Amino acid sequence: MYGIIFRQSKVRDNDAITDWLTDSDTTLTAVASHIQGSKSFPNGLETMCVYEMTCDRRKSGDMWRLETAYSARRFDGLLQNIASYACASAALEAVANVCPTDSAIDGLFESLLSSLAVMNTAPEYSAMVLAWFECHLFSQLGALPNIDYCAQCAKPLRRSKWFQQEVGFLCEGCAHGEENIAPIVLESVRRLRQQSLRQTMQNVVERGASIEKLNSVLDHVLRFLFAIMSDNSAIRRTKAHVFMRDAVFGASIE
């Protein structure tokens, strides 16, 4: 078992930093983003995420496989608050950027791209649905054991109570008192995604992925996203596809 460790690092309020380095050919070490809002975390709470990965030796190259993820707030595999969730997202981006080939992390490329693309979808779509979709991706990677039950009391979640102001998969009772995340923190998350998206996509293209390949991944994302929404019309799907494609690729990648 090899570890990708994201250490704590004190940063300014409303700030986000991502850095990484490669220690050897079998171990990657990265410093993940830490987002701190003075109103939400008056005591200077910071988040640390730890990713455990395995490395399979192959003739064609090493294959890194994500095994599990933890957050400093609850070391039980749950990413239940917005700070640790944003930290984990940035960590995934950092890992993807340091990999020498497209096949370096088994199954992570599509999930990473999907997560980034969905965050840039049209604003009229429910934030709750987008948050659920992203956490679904993390659950497939082993970061969330179950998205059907409350993260604290394990009671079944009603769909209307999936998300409480993007705090996490908590029931109404457990989410009480945690549902007012300061706008400064949410804005940090938004800026982090916007800043890292284009560079991540540029790195993907430079590694040889074709525009057709990326478009096919986006199409798969949309099919899944709209499958869990009430309106699955072709017109709505087409408009969102164009919006997401333009937001992801942009003029700098043409």
Stockholm file with secondary structure:
# STOCKHOLM 1.0

chainA/1-254         MYGIIFRQSKVRDNDAITDWLTDSDTTLTAVASHIQGSKSFPNGLETMCVYEMTCDRRKSGDMWRLETAYSARRFDGLLQNIASYACASAALEAVANVCPTDSAIDGLFESLLSSLAVMNTAPEYSAMVLAWFECHLFSQLGALPNIDYCAQCAKPLRRSKWFQQEVGFLCEGCAHGEENIAPIVLESVRRLRQQSLRQTMQNVVERGASIEKLNSVLDHVLRFLFAIMSDNSAIRRTKAHVFMRDAVFGASIE
#=GR chainA/1-254 SS CEEEEBCCCCCCTTCCCCEEEECSSSCEEEECCCCCCTTTCTTCCCCCEEEEEEEECCTTCCEEEEEEEEESSCTTTCCCSHHHHHHHHHHHHHHHHHCSSTTSBTTHHHHHHHHHHHTTSCTTSCHHHHHHHHHHHHHHTTSCSCSSBCTTTCCBCCGGGSCSTTSCSCCHHHHTTSCCCCHHHHHHHHHHHHHHHHHHHHHHHHTTCCHHHHHHHHHHHHHHHHHTSSCCCHHHHHHHHHHHHHHHHTGGGC
#=GC SS_cons         CEEEEBCCCCCCTTCCCCEEEECSSSCEEEECCCCCCTTTCTTCCCCCEEEEEEEECCTTCCEEEEEEEEESSCTTTCCCSHHHHHHHHHHHHHHHHHCSSTTSBTTHHHHHHHHHHHTTSCTTSCHHHHHHHHHHHHHHTTSCSCSSBCTTTCCBCCGGGSCSTTSCSCCHHHHTTSCCCCHHHHHHHHHHHHHHHHHHHHHHHHTTCCHHHHHHHHHHHHHHHHHTSSCCCHHHHHHHHHHHHHHHHTGGGC
//
